[in-house]
Amino acid sequence: MIPQEIRYQTPIQPLPPSRAPWEPDPDRAVLLVHDMQEHFLSAYVPGEEPLPGLLHGVAEMVRLARLRGVPVVYTAQPAHQGRQERGLLQDLWGQGVADDEHAAIVPEVAPGPRDTVLTKRRYDAFEGTGLHELMGALGRDQLVITGVYAHIGCLATALRAFVLDLRPFLVADAVADLGADEHRMALELVSRSCGVVTDLSRMRQVLEGPGGPERPTQHQEGEQEGREPGQARPYPTSLGELAAQLEETTSTPADGITPDSELPSIGVDSVRMMMLTEAWSTLEAEVDFTDMVQCRTVADLADLLETTHGFTMAAPQKGPSERVPSRPHARRGGTDGGR
């Protein structure tokens, strides 16, 4: 079980010297907000450190990242997990998140409409979430880590990022832990073995430097030029429309795209998956990238669109027999918070 009534002063000064020589770069980075859910933050004494400092640090990092155009990714564990879903976590921490109220990300750092929320079921933010694929699609190789708990999930994520050749940066005053000793231990281990330990002051300099927050983000630039990244377009409601949009994205002729066409065979890789996700994103409803990467065929993709948006994919004009068949879609969690 998670300890309760946690209070301590955040032990970040002096920062441990980092073995890695890397410098954070907003054009290469993704900001991770790790497990900032009611379930985990309820362990802290309200109004006493480290909770106020944690909330301030994470909120400030999110604000700066959004202004600078750095993608913001959240992880959250789902409620009502059984033994099979939790695995060995059950032995150490019990049942986990009890209900939807405790699964919610705290309002002080809530996701925005263009942020990504990934469902995770293990310590690190990569296992089974699609985060690695997402970063590849975005062309990003730096992960700036904030959230809880520093010596468990945040440390595991930093180690996994390093193994995947992604440079991790742990923001010392935008993470919290079960106690001061564990917090300091996480900083020491990251700095010695897998990443760079930094702080809010340094990250503010990076994000507010030349071309900082006042610079238009990629999304804003697209609006100014009358376009969106990936060219925003309406959701396809027929196989013909879907094939036409896939042709635009991949250059594969639409007349060669059938329901049974495997997406990789027609050129839909992780980068083009992200292009399609961005192209179809709206404030009302979105196709989640972690669901997209589960699709193997055009029919799977059509089924996902039907499931997400509640319409029926119309049959091609040639005849009802060519309608995209409905297939069960194995959804991976992660859409409950939106992108």
Summary of the structure (lengths in Angstrom):
residues: 339
radius of gyration: 21.2
end to end distance: 30.1
largest distance: 70.8
contacts: 1107
relative contact order: 0.14
helix: 41%
strand: 12%
